[in-house]
Amino acid sequence: MTAIRWSAAVVALGSVVFASEAAAQCRPPASSHEARLLAFYEAPIVFSMAAAPERLAFGDVRIGGEAIPVPSPNRALQHPNYCYENTTNNTKLAPVFGRPRLAIGLPAGFTAEASYLPNVTVASAQASLVSLALARTQALPFLAGHVMLTLRADRTSGHVRGPITCPRTSLQTTDANVPCYGDAPSRDTFQPNSYGFEGALGVRSRDSRFAAYAGSGVRSLRPRFQAGFTDALGNVDRTTIDVDLVRGAVFAGATARLRDRIAVSAQLYVVPADVTTMRIGAQYALR
């Protein structure tokens, strides 16, 4: 009986130690695959400016949306090398990221911008995100006032959930010592928290139907990741990964006004340290 109790105590102690490890907090260095992968997927989500600089009159309202194709990272980044080993992350939860956008003209050339995604599900990703920005645009005394300067600050927070650490294709039930031992995909959470500052110069045609612009900015990234996998033995992995990074970005794009109230835009957004993405958007002027 004593041996049975001793064995039970060892198993219980092992379970406690395992649970402690599974709920660990990992802070990988900036050079790790984990940190670089989180930064990679921050880029499509950042609330960068969506169109050429435009000074809105007080009370003007623009509604619209944008779509950003989600790129694929280098295959090496899909294999963690610091917080996890011998695993492959699912880095293609959805082929495209999209969101609505709202801009309201304020006094003195300021513009308030906002976007909200209320638990929208696309493919394997469920996103709930809120973004806010404050910008100021003014005309410069060049080319008869057809050169515009915008200075802008923005903030994004929220979460994206999906099977990242253990998608269905990685599940296995043959070896409990190998990752993803179970029959249910993980439900992991990625929190793409960031805030940034950027500036852009735009040049409009004389009839204001077309504008081209280019700019740059700096961004503070605070992505957070939490695993959410329950294996076939009932053990739950709640490991968190915290990363603090600073990234520079450059971008260029163009806006074409199709009608008096409708405009379309395209932008190339480059984070030299991580990724190049494209943004495609449209706007409708309510007034």
Long-range contacts (C-beta under 8 A, 24 or more apart in sequence): 15-235, 18-235, 19-235, 19-236, 22-235, 22-236, 22-237, 22-238, 22-239, 23-238, 23-239, 24-239, 24-240, 25-239, 25-240, 25-242, 26-82, 26-83, 26-239, 26-240, 26-241, 26-242, 27-241, 27-242, 27-243, 28-82, 28-83, 28-241, 28-243, 29-82, 30-243, 30-245, 32-80, 32-81, 32-82, 32-83, 33-76, 33-77, 33-78, 33-79, 33-80, 33-81, 33-82, 34-80, 34-81, 34-82, 34-83, 34-84, 34-225, 34-241, 34-243, 35-82, 35-243, 35-245, 36-77, 36-274, 37-73, 37-77, 37-78, 37-89, 37-91, 38-190, 38-221, 38-223, 38-225, 38-241, 38-243, 39-221, 39-223, 39-243, 39-245, 39-247, 39-271, 39-273, 39-274, 40-71, 40-73, 40-77, 40-274, 40-275, 41-70, 41-73, 41-91, 41-190, 41-192, 41-223, 42-192, 42-194, 42-219, 42-221, 42-223, 42-247, 42-274, 43-249, 43-269, 43-271, 43-274, 43-275, 43-277, 44-68, 44-69, 44-70, 44-71, 44-97, 44-277, 45-97, 45-129, 45-156, 45-160, 45-192, 45-194, 46-154, 46-156, 46-192, 46-194, 46-196, 46-219, 46-249, 46-269, 47-113, 47-115, 47-131, 47-132, 47-133, 47-154, 47-155, 47-156, 48-154, 48-196, 48-198, 48-217, 48-249, 48-251, 48-267, 48-269, 48-279, 49-133, 49-135, 49-150, 49-152, 49-198, 49-200, 49-215, 49-251, 50-101, 50-265, 50-267, 50-279, 50-281, 50-283, 51-253, 51-255, 51-263, 51-265, 51-281, 51-283, 52-148, 52-202, 52-204, 52-211, 52-212, 52-213, 52-253, 52-254, 52-255, 52-265, 53-137, 53-148, 53-149, 53-150, 53-200, 53-201, 53-202, 53-211, 53-213, 54-137, 54-148, 54-202, 54-211, 54-255, 55-109, 55-137, 55-138, 55-139, 55-148, 56-103, 56-104, 56-105, 56-106, 56-111, 56-137, 57-105, 58-105, 58-106, 58-107, 59-104, 59-105, 59-287, 60-104, 60-105, 60-285, 60-286, 60-287, 61-102, 61-103, 61-104, 61-105, 61-285, 61-286, 61-287, 62-101, 62-102, 62-103, 62-104, 62-283, 62-284, 62-285, 62-286, 63-100, 63-101, 63-102, 63-103, 63-283, 63-284, 63-286, 64-100, 64-101, 64-281, 64-282, 64-283, 64-284, 65-98, 65-99, 65-100, 65-101, 65-281, 65-282, 66-98, 66-99, 66-101, 66-279, 66-280, 66-281, 66-282, 67-96, 67-97, 67-98, 67-279, 67-280, 67-281, 68-96, 68-97, 68-98, 68-277, 68-278, 68-279, 68-280, 69-95, 69-96, 69-277, 69-278, 70-94, 70-95, 70-96, 70-97, 71-275, 71-276, 71-277, 73-275, 83-239, 83-241, 84-165, 84-179, 84-239, 86-178, 86-179, 87-165, 87-166, 87-170, 87-179, 87-180, 88-170, 89-164, 89-165, 90-124, 90-162, 90-163, 90-164, 90-165, 90-167, 90-169, 90-170, 91-164, 93-123, 93-124, 93-125, 93-160, 93-162, 93-163, 93-164, 94-122, 94-123, 94-124, 94-125, 95-123, 96-122, 97-122, 97-127, 98-122, 99-129, 99-131, 101-281, 101-283, 103-283, 108-136, 109-136, 109-137, 109-138, 110-134, 110-135, 110-136, 111-135, 111-136, 111-137, 113-154, 117-158, 124-162, 124-163, 124-167, 125-160, 125-161, 125-162, 126-160, 126-161, 126-162, 127-158, 127-159, 127-160, 127-161, 128-158, 128-159, 129-156, 129-157, 129-158, 129-159, 129-160, 129-192, 130-156, 130-157, 130-158, 131-155, 131-156, 140-201, 143-203, 146-203, 146-204, 146-205, 146-206, 147-201, 147-202, 147-203, 147-204, 148-201, 148-202, 148-203, 148-204, 148-211, 148-213, 149-199, 149-200, 149-201, 149-202, 150-199, 150-200, 150-202, 150-215, 151-197, 151-198, 151-199, 152-197, 152-198, 152-199, 152-200, 152-217, 153-195, 153-196, 153-197, 154-195, 154-196, 154-198, 155-194, 155-195, 156-192, 156-193, 156-194, 156-195, 157-191, 157-192, 157-193, 158-191, 158-192, 159-189, 159-190, 159-191, 159-192, 160-189, 160-190, 160-191, 160-192, 161-187, 161-188, 161-189, 161-190, 162-187, 162-188, 162-190, 163-187, 163-188, 164-188, 164-190, 164-225, 165-227, 165-229, 165-237, 166-229, 173-232, 176-231, 176-232, 176-233, 180-229, 180-231, 181-231, 181-232, 181-233, 182-229, 182-230, 182-231, 182-232, 183-232, 184-230, 186-227, 186-228, 186-229, 186-237, 187-228, 187-229, 188-225, 188-226, 188-227, 188-228, 188-229, 189-225, 189-226, 189-228, 190-223, 190-224, 190-225, 191-223, 191-224, 191-225, 192-223, 193-221, 193-222, 193-223, 193-224, 194-219, 194-220, 194-221, 194-222, 194-223, 195-219, 195-220, 196-220, 196-249, 198-249, 198-251, 200-251, 208-257, 209-256, 209-257, 210-254, 210-255, 210-256, 210-257, 211-254, 211-255, 212-252, 212-253, 212-254, 213-252, 213-253, 213-254, 213-255, 214-250, 214-251, 214-252, 214-253, 215-250, 215-251, 215-252, 216-248, 216-249, 216-250, 216-251, 217-248, 217-249, 217-251, 218-246, 218-247, 218-248, 218-249, 219-246, 219-247, 219-248, 219-249, 220-244, 220-245, 220-246, 221-245, 221-246, 221-247, 247-271, 247-273, 247-274, 248-272, 248-273, 253-279, 260-285, 261-285, 261-286
